[in-house]
Amino acid sequence: MQSHLLKSKTKRKTSRQVGRGGTRGKTAGRGTKGQNARAGRKKRPELRDFIKRFPKLRGRGISPFKSFAVKPCVVNLSGLDKVFKDGETVTVANLIERKAIKFKKGTKPTVKILGTGELTKKLTFQGIIVSERAKSKIEKAGGEIK
């Protein structure tokens, strides 16, 4: 038998200590005075102060002037010239099918055609936003926008 394995028959009874030398006497571990010493105290969490201090940074990112509007996927005319054949119709579904654009968060994105590059084929555009420069190049190549 070892001394650290011995157990007493009865539990030790600790007396309540009062006064300066006692545990949980006088101020009961609350210090003195003020908000922290009062009954029913409620201290605000420190994190809340940070949240309230920067309300605009929470959901808007760094700039509060940044637009909520979803930006369209951009496709250049030079890219379309490689992917489509002469006389075909360009739609959002066709662009996804030919891997010119990807789904955005599981939904079909809005698409905008920009006028970078040259278009040599006659293409028809449906349900797509087209820039002014791209529009003139498409019409010059014999295509149309619906």
Secondary structure, DSSP 8 states (H G I E B T S, - for coil): --GGG---SS--------STTSSS-TTTTS-SSSGGGSTT-----HHHHHHHH-HHHHHH-S-TT---S---EEEEHHHHHHH--TT-EE-HHHHHHTTSS--BTTB---EEEE--S---S--EE-S-EE-HHHHHHHHHHT-EE-
